[in-house]
Amino acid sequence: MKKAFTFSSLLILSVLLFSGCYKRDVVISEDYWLAKERGEVVYSDSYCNYYVVETASGYSVVRSYGGYKPFEGSIVYGDFNFRGTSDFYNRSSGVVFTGTVTDYWLTYVEAQDAVDYYCPLAINGKTSSTSGFRSKTEVIKK
């Protein structure tokens, strides 16, 4: 009787434990995110925690958190018009992530200067090269 009680208790406990580990799919409401400001990532470097987003209002510099950073060319949605930490939506990969807007409403040159300020050195001691990011208008002109 004692073994049966112990076995049944162990069985119930393990069912409760493993049912709590069930991973639920997160449902993303695209309607909510598509109502936010749209931007395109025009600069993202694996050695720098900052990336640049081109919006209708200019360029925003965003610091990544949690190890996630969108790639260049990604279409992102969020509030890029004020400083602070908030969530953003990468529509290209379907991921919601957190970042901090450090600068906003910048020109192209100001965005380059800001990234050079935040990430002055690359891995080999060479200065970072942000001259590689281009605006959508530059790509269209060529």
N, C-alpha and C positions, 0 to 999 in steps of 0.2 A: 504494500500500500504506500509506504513511504517513497519507494522508487518511482511508482506511478505518479504520485503527487509532484515529485521533484521533476520528473520528465515533462509532465504537462505544464508545470509552472515555467520551466525552461523554454518550452515550445511557445507558450503565450508571450513570454518576455521577448524572445527573438523575433516573433512576428511583429510585435509592437515596435521594436527597435528598427527593424529593416523597413517597415512601412513608413517610418519617419524619414528615411533616407531617400525616398522617391523624389526624383528630380522632375519638377514641373516645368513645362514649357512656358516661357514668358511671352505674353501676347503684346506686341507693340502696336499702338494705335497710330497708324500713319497719318490719319486725318489731323491728329494733334500736332505732330511734328511738321507736317507740310504747311501748317499755318504759321510756322516760325520763319525766321530769315534763312534764306538759302545761300550757301557758299560753296566754293570749290577750293580744295587744298592745292595750293600752288607750290608749296615748299614743305618737305618733310625729310629729315635726315635721321638715320639710325643712331648717330652719335650725339644728338641734341634733343632735349626734352621739349623743345618748342617747335611749332609748325605755324605756317602762315595760311590764312584763309582769305580768299578774295570774295567780297560781298558787293552788293549794289552800292553800299556806302563807302567802300574803300577796302583796305586791307586790315585784318585783325591778326594779332599774334596771340597764340594760345599755348599754354603749358599743359602737357599731358600728365595724367596721373594714372596709377594702377597698371602701368606697363602697356597700355593700349594707346596706339597713335595711328591715325588714318594715313594711308598712302597718298602720294601726289596723284591728283586727278579724281580723288574721292569727292562725291557730292555729300555735303553735310548740312544739317539743319539745326538751328538753335538760336540763342540770343547772343549775337556777336557785337552788340552796340553798347555794352557797358562792361566795366571791370568786375571781376568776381568769378567764383566757381559755380558752375552749373552743368547740367547734363546736355549732351548733344547727341544727335542721331546721324549715323553714317548710313545713308540710304544705299550706297553702293554695296555694303556688306551686311546691312540689316542689323547693326549693332548700336546699342545705346551706351555711351561712355561719358566719363566725367573729365572736364578740363577747366582751366582757369584762363579767362581772357585777361591778358596783361596790358595790351594796347589795342586801340581800335580807331577807326576812321583815319588810317594812315595812307600816305601815298606809297607808291611802289618803292621809291628810294628809302623812305622812312621805315618801311617794313624790313628792308634789307639791313639797314643800320640797327634796328632793334634786335634782329636775330643775331647779328654780329656782336652786339653788346651782351646778350644773354648767353651766347655760346661762343666765346672768343677763340677757343683753341679746339682743333680737331684732335684725334687720337694720336697722331704722330708729331704733334707740336706745330703743325702747319695751321695757318689761320683758316677759319671755316670759309667755304666758298658759297655764298648765297647768291652769287651772280647767276647761278644756274636756274633760278626760278623765273618763269615768264608769266606775264599776265595773259588772259584770254585775248585781249586786243592785240598783243604782240604776235600771238600765234596766228590770228586771223590775217594780220597785215602781210605775213610772209607767204 
